[in-house]
Amino acid sequence: MRFATPLVRGRLVQRYKRFLADVILDDGRAVTAHCANPGAMLGLKDPGVTVWLEHVPDPRRALAWSWRLVELPDGHLAGIDTSLPNRIVAEALAEDRIPGLTGYQRIRPEVRYATKSRVDFLLSAEGRPDAYVEVKNVHLRRTGRLAEFPDSVTARGARHLADLAAMVAEGHRAVMLYVVQRTDCDRFAVSGDLDPAYAAAYAAARAQGVEVLVHTTRIDRLGITLDQPLPALA
């Protein structure tokens, strides 16, 4: 997944109203960027951090700037746009390079299922059970090199786990795919202290046969690509 234009570096002044961020660019200009992230963004929204913005001047857009990356210590990067993992996964599925999800001839995004949900991807192949794949963005790291999800309470996320478990009960495959938009993590776990209900739903879903896949990403100022699998801690 490549960015539409080269990213521009700046310094974060503040993130506010969840979806807005004021940034001072390196050339001194003050701009307001769209922050496509409804979560807590723990450790990623501190005033003064180095950020990278994409400039897309389109009259149909309310803001011409979009916040894409945070520069982390030791040269690492984190992607903060929660809308990008689905694009990243769609690209990887089309190229048949996600271990465990290869060999499906038909890939359909945003298919209605369960009672009031849309699955991110429904994979089909002759002679195989359909695979229902939900994608979650991961950008929280608090200790060591451990990536965690979620970074705030997500009732919707818990519902998705229950929906996937229902698909397993009907004889389908169901997969929760966590995309780690950070380059400084090598393990994954659910942050049960931040959302105990999600942790309980996660444990129940796994016990009922929902599969968990975790992948890190390669991130640079040109784009983001799905990378290697990571282990998920129980």
C-alpha positions as CSV (number, residue, x, y, z in Angstrom):
1,M,0.0,0.0,0.0
2,R,1.7,3.2,-1.2
3,F,0.9,6.7,-0.1
4,A,-0.6,8.9,-2.7
5,T,2.1,11.6,-2.2
6,P,5.4,11.7,-0.4
7,L,5.0,12.3,3.3
8,V,5.9,15.6,4.9
9,R,7.5,15.8,8.3
10,G,6.3,18.0,11.2
11,R,5.9,18.3,14.9
12,L,2.6,17.5,16.7
13,V,1.1,20.4,18.6
14,Q,-2.1,18.6,19.8
15,R,-4.6,16.0,18.8
16,Y,-8.1,17.0,19.7
17,K,-11.7,16.1,19.1
18,R,-10.4,12.6,18.3
19,F,-10.1,13.3,14.5
20,L,-8.1,16.5,14.4
21,A,-4.4,17.2,14.8
22,D,-2.5,20.5,14.7
23,V,1.0,20.2,13.3
24,I,3.9,22.6,12.7
25,L,5.6,21.4,9.5
26,D,9.4,21.6,9.2
27,D,9.1,24.6,6.9
28,G,7.2,26.5,9.7
29,R,3.7,26.2,8.3
30,A,0.9,25.4,10.8
31,V,-1.6,23.0,9.4
32,T,-4.6,21.0,10.7
33,A,-4.6,17.3,9.7
34,H,-7.2,14.6,9.7
35,C,-6.5,11.9,12.4
36,A,-8.1,8.7,11.2
37,N,-8.0,7.1,14.6
38,P,-10.9,7.0,17.2
39,G,-8.8,5.2,19.8
40,A,-6.8,6.4,22.8
41,M,-3.5,6.5,20.8
42,L,-1.5,5.9,24.1
43,G,2.1,7.0,23.6
44,L,1.5,8.3,20.1
45,K,-0.2,11.6,20.6
46,D,2.2,13.4,23.0
47,P,2.8,17.1,22.0
48,G,6.2,17.5,20.3
49,V,6.4,14.0,18.7
50,T,7.6,13.9,15.1
51,V,4.8,13.0,12.7
52,W,4.5,12.4,9.0
53,L,1.6,13.8,7.0
54,E,0.2,13.1,3.6
55,H,-0.9,16.1,1.5
56,V,-3.9,15.3,-0.8
57,P,-5.3,18.6,-2.1
58,D,-8.8,17.6,-3.1
59,P,-11.7,20.0,-3.1
60,R,-14.0,17.2,-1.9
61,R,-12.0,16.8,1.3
62,A,-12.5,19.0,4.3
63,L,-8.8,18.8,5.1
64,A,-5.9,18.6,2.7
65,W,-3.6,17.0,5.2
66,S,-3.8,13.5,6.7
67,W,-1.7,12.2,9.6
68,R,-0.2,8.9,8.7
69,L,2.9,8.1,10.8
70,V,4.6,8.8,14.1
71,E,8.4,8.6,14.3
72,L,9.4,6.4,17.2
73,P,12.8,6.1,19.0
74,D,15.6,4.3,17.3
75,G,14.3,5.1,13.8
76,H,11.1,3.0,14.2
77,L,7.7,4.1,12.8
78,A,4.1,3.6,13.8
79,G,1.1,4.0,11.5
80,I,-1.9,5.7,13.2
81,D,-4.5,5.5,10.4
82,T,-6.9,2.8,11.4
83,S,-8.4,2.7,7.9
84,L,-5.2,1.5,6.3
85,P,-5.0,-2.1,7.6
86,N,-7.9,-3.2,5.4
87,R,-6.1,-1.8,2.4
88,I,-2.9,-3.5,3.4
89,V,-4.6,-6.8,3.9
90,A,-6.5,-6.6,0.7
91,E,-3.3,-6.1,-1.2
92,A,-1.7,-9.1,0.6
93,L,-4.7,-11.3,-0.1
94,A,-4.7,-10.4,-3.8
95,E,-1.1,-11.4,-3.9
96,D,-1.8,-14.7,-2.0
97,R,0.9,-14.1,0.5
98,I,-0.7,-14.4,3.9
99,P,0.2,-17.8,5.4
100,G,-3.0,-19.7,6.3
101,L,-5.1,-17.6,3.9
102,T,-3.7,-18.7,0.6
103,G,-5.5,-20.5,-2.2
104,Y,-8.8,-18.7,-2.1
105,Q,-10.2,-17.8,-5.5
106,R,-12.7,-15.3,-4.5
107,I,-12.1,-12.4,-2.1
108,R,-15.1,-10.2,-1.2
109,P,-14.8,-7.2,1.1
110,E,-17.5,-5.8,3.4
111,V,-19.9,-8.7,3.3
112,R,-23.0,-8.7,5.6
113,Y,-23.0,-11.5,8.1
114,A,-24.3,-12.3,11.6
115,T,-27.1,-10.0,12.8
116,K,-25.7,-6.4,12.2
117,S,-22.1,-6.8,11.1
118,R,-20.1,-6.7,7.9
119,V,-17.1,-9.0,7.8
120,D,-13.9,-7.3,6.4
121,F,-13.2,-10.1,4.0
122,L,-15.1,-13.3,3.0
123,L,-12.8,-15.8,1.2
124,S,-14.2,-18.6,-0.9
125,A,-12.7,-21.6,-2.8
126,E,-14.2,-24.7,-4.2
127,G,-14.1,-27.6,-1.8
128,R,-13.2,-25.5,1.2
129,P,-15.2,-23.8,3.9
130,D,-15.7,-20.1,3.5
131,A,-13.3,-18.1,5.6
132,Y,-14.6,-15.0,7.5
133,V,-11.7,-12.6,8.2
134,E,-11.9,-9.6,10.5
135,V,-9.0,-7.2,10.5
136,K,-7.9,-5.1,13.5
137,N,-5.4,-2.3,13.7
138,V,-2.7,-2.6,16.4
139,H,-0.5,0.3,17.4
140,L,-0.2,0.1,21.2
141,R,3.1,-0.8,22.8
142,R,3.7,-0.3,26.6
143,T,6.4,-2.7,27.6
144,G,9.3,-4.3,25.8
145,R,8.5,-5.3,22.2
146,L,5.0,-6.4,23.0
147,A,2.1,-5.1,20.8
148,E,-1.3,-5.0,22.4
149,F,-4.9,-4.6,21.4
150,P,-7.1,-2.8,22.2
151,D,-5.9,0.6,23.4
152,S,-9.3,1.5,24.8
153,V,-12.7,-0.2,25.4
154,T,-14.2,-1.6,22.2
155,A,-17.7,-3.1,22.6
156,R,-17.8,-3.4,18.8
157,G,-14.6,-5.4,18.8
158,A,-16.0,-7.9,21.3
159,R,-19.1,-8.2,19.2
160,H,-17.0,-9.1,16.2
161,L,-15.4,-11.9,18.1
162,A,-18.8,-13.3,19.0
163,D,-19.9,-13.0,15.4
164,L,-16.9,-15.0,14.2
165,A,-17.5,-17.7,16.8
166,A,-21.0,-18.0,15.4
167,M,-19.6,-18.6,12.0
168,V,-17.4,-21.4,13.3
169,A,-20.5,-23.0,14.8
170,E,-22.1,-22.9,11.4
171,G,-19.2,-24.9,9.9
172,H,-17.1,-22.0,8.4
173,R,-13.6,-20.8,9.1
174,A,-13.3,-17.6,11.1
175,V,-10.1,-15.6,11.5
176,M,-9.2,-12.5,13.5
177,L,-6.2,-10.9,11.8
178,Y,-4.3,-8.3,13.9
179,V,-2.2,-5.9,11.8
180,V,0.6,-4.4,13.9
181,Q,1.3,-1.0,12.5
182,R,4.6,-0.6,14.3
183,T,8.1,-1.7,13.5
184,D,9.3,-2.1,17.1
185,C,7.3,-5.2,18.2
186,D,7.9,-8.9,18.0
187,R,5.0,-10.4,20.0
188,F,1.3,-9.7,20.5
189,A,-1.2,-10.0,23.4
190,V,-4.6,-8.7,24.3
191,S,-4.6,-5.8,26.8
192,G,-7.0,-7.3,29.3
193,D,-6.4,-4.5,31.8
194,L,-7.6,-1.9,29.4
195,D,-10.7,-3.8,28.3
196,P,-11.5,-6.9,30.4
197,A,-14.7,-7.6,28.4
198,Y,-12.7,-7.8,25.1
199,A,-10.2,-10.1,26.8
200,A,-13.0,-12.4,27.9
201,A,-14.6,-12.4,24.4
202,Y,-11.2,-13.1,22.9
203,A,-10.6,-16.1,25.1
204,A,-14.1,-17.4,24.4
205,A,-13.8,-17.0,20.7
206,R,-10.5,-18.9,20.6
207,A,-12.0,-21.7,22.7
208,Q,-14.8,-21.9,20.1
209,G,-12.4,-22.3,17.2
210,V,-11.8,-18.7,16.0
211,E,-8.3,-18.6,14.6
212,V,-5.9,-15.7,15.4
213,L,-3.3,-14.4,13.0
214,V,-0.9,-11.6,13.8
215,H,1.3,-9.8,11.3
216,T,3.8,-7.0,11.6
217,T,4.2,-4.5,8.8
218,R,7.1,-2.8,6.9
219,I,6.6,0.9,7.2
220,D,8.5,3.7,5.5
221,R,7.6,7.1,4.1
222,L,6.5,5.6,0.8
223,G,4.0,3.1,2.1
224,I,3.0,0.2,4.4
225,T,3.2,-3.5,3.5
226,L,2.1,-6.6,5.5
227,D,5.2,-8.4,6.8
228,Q,6.0,-11.4,8.9
229,P,3.7,-13.3,11.3
230,L,4.1,-12.6,15.0
231,P,3.3,-15.0,17.9
232,A,0.1,-14.3,19.9
233,L,0.5,-14.8,23.6
234,A,-2.4,-16.6,25.3
